[in-house]
Structures are given as C-alpha cells and as structure tokens.
C-alpha cells in the first residue's frame, strides 16, 4: 500500500511541512532574474503538470524526454510553452486549450477545464459536473496550490503547495488524504521537496523527504524534536547545455527504499 500511495503522489504532482535541510540562501540579484524570460503562465503550466526541476532556465521548450533505469517520460509543449501532452512511463495526459478539455489515462477520459484569461487551469470537472481539480494563485499570479479530489476514479485527495522565494520555486509540499466523511479526511502521506540552485541560478539539487506518520496520520516527532523521515530522495543535476538547462541527473534514495537512478534529459527548444 505504501509504495502505491507514493506512486500515486508522484502522479498527483504531475497534474503537480516545516523544516528545510541543506538550503542555500538565494542571491537576490540572481533570483530576481530567475525565469525573467518565462511568462508566469508558462511556469504555472509546468507546476500544474510536472515537477519544478523540469522548468527551463530561460528558453521555451518544445519537447523534453527524461530517460533512465526503466523510466521513459516525454512531455510536449505548444507554441506558447504550455504543456500540451505527456506520456510519463505509460501515464498519458493531454490538454486541449481550444475545446477546454483535459484528456487523461489509458481510457482517454475527458474532463472539462475552466481557464482564466491567461490559460491557467482554475478547475477541472468530471462528466457528472463534480470538481476534481482546482488551483489557487497568489497576488503575483503564481500557482501556489493544487488539489485533486477523486480524480480518475481515485478515492484519495491530493494537495500540493508551492512556496516561492524571489520569483522562483523553493519548496513544494505534497500531502495525500483519504476522506472519512464529508468533513473529515485522514492523512496518509506527507512529503516535502526542497529545490536548491547554484550561483548561476541553475537547478543544482532537489531533496524530497517522505515523513513517518502515526496511526492517527500525524508526522512523528522524535526525542530531538525533529520530524521523522521515512524516505529521502536526493537528486543532483549537472551537464548543463547552452541554454543553462541540466541534461544529466543522479537520484539516490535512502530509508525504507534505497537505490540510485541515473537520468538523461533530452531537450528540443521552440
């Protein structure tokens, strides 16, 4: 069950807690230049569907592939730089911006989308008219929260929250709940991803922690008043190309699972 929940959480973050380790203090001048050439709506599209480390540094992407150790992910973008469709290890998704439809899964199930004027996804509804996804934005127009509720027939509620520092993503928290009744939901997963940048404003490392939960769904606090970590995945990025985007990564898991995965990222630009 635990492994299934972890994989489902990754899927939820595709559509996209306290305590930070190894975080670097962002250089204000560099941070203000972060994503200067990328419209906020483009950044939001990435964060609704995929992970922050897949954002381009400055140039719009037409297609990117991430391969390695049994993994094969392909993401295509339209001319505006928004996510158009993806195949993530067999998991298919497509956004039709003209008909306002989201097509998902092997059965190509369709959901109705509500966009704002910049084509940010505000809500998604199933065939019964029930809202299965919604988004929240800050005053600057940044996507700060997404919630999936009973999406694709899944009885789990996923909530992702995004924290920015000087216009770049610094932290994403992933939480999953099982609804008990109309007013109560039981926590089954708590994760946090820290995104660390180098002095050239390139993604250098991500650290994703999965926290241990009590039988009541609360994060376990140890004798040192620290949150207990069940699993840590540390990814290190390098081999940057001429557009300052990483093309190689090594991800190491420690904890209840262990292993090392090497990733290759192939990018075609607009």
Secondary structure, DSSP 8 states (H G I E B T S, - for coil): -HHHHHHHHHHHHH------SS-----HHHHHHTTTTS-HHHHHHHHHHS-GGGS-SSS-EEEEEEEETTEEEEEEE-TTS-EEEEEETTEEEEEETTTTEEEETTTTEEEEEEE-TT--EEEEE-TTS-EEEEEEE-TT--EEEEEEESGGG--EEEEEEEEEETTEEEEEEEEEEEE-SSS-EEEEEEEEEEEEE-TTS-EEEEEEEEE-B-TTS-B-B-TTS-B-EEEEEEEEEE---TTS---EEEEEEEESS-EEEEEEEEEEE-
